[in-house]
């Protein structure tokens, strides 16, 4: 596979999101090895199956972006021990109507950050369960439960020295996962 095209979906729609900061810094770590596109989910209307017969254009455009990717990197916070509502909405919108899912077969990875000790472990587990149903081969190891601390991402948007080796290796393993599990096109 030549340079893979990776879609990055951040589970938060906050402009000040620490997960968005992490996602941008992760992409910088391996920018020479893949092309990254951040796929916005904040503008998507709330999914309603009543609209399946006349799919909103925002969903059509979103699904086309997803389908064009070789892999998807999910970077998500945890809301009430689960995935945030905007992310769940995007997953539902991208999988409907039944039989027209954009997700199927696209390799994925899940990572996230939070100031708390367990980071985003529960949200990641819930997301992995959803991704199994959506038929997305999802990287299992290494896991990425990243505690947000001063210096994780510096003022220039780079991963700090204390986490750089682990997160560079994590991203390299993700890119290898994408190559190994390439979706037949």
C-alpha positions, 0 to 999 in steps of 0.5 A: 500500500502506498501512503495510506489515507487515514480519517481521524474522528474526534469524539468531542465537538468542543473547540478546546478539546484535549482529544482534538489536541492529542489527535493533531499531535498524533498525526504529526508523529507519523505525518511522513507515513500517512495522509490524515484528514480530520472528519468533522462530526459536530455539524451532523444532524441527529440521526433519525431513521425516519430520514433513511428514505431521504438521507440528509446531504450531511450524512451522504457527504460524511459517509463518502469521506469515511468510505474513501479512507484506508483506516479510521483513527478514533480519538475520544473522550469519555462521557458518563463511562461511555462514548460522547453523543456526537460520536455515537450519532456519527457511528449511527449515521454512517451505518444507516440505512441498513445495508448501506454502512460506510464503516464495513471492513475499514481498519480502525484504532481507538485512543483517547485522553482524560485528566482522570487516571483510567483515562478513557478506558470505558468509552474505548471499550464501548466503542470497540463493541460498536466497531465489532458490530460495524465490521471494522477490524480494530487494533487491540494492542497496544491500548491507548488510555492516555492520562492528560497531564501538563506536557503531554502536548506542548505549546507547538502541538507536539507530543512531549518527550515523556510520551513520544516513544510510546505514542510514536510506536502506537501510531506506527502499529496502527499504520501497520494494522491498516496495511495488514487489514486493508479493505478490498476496494 
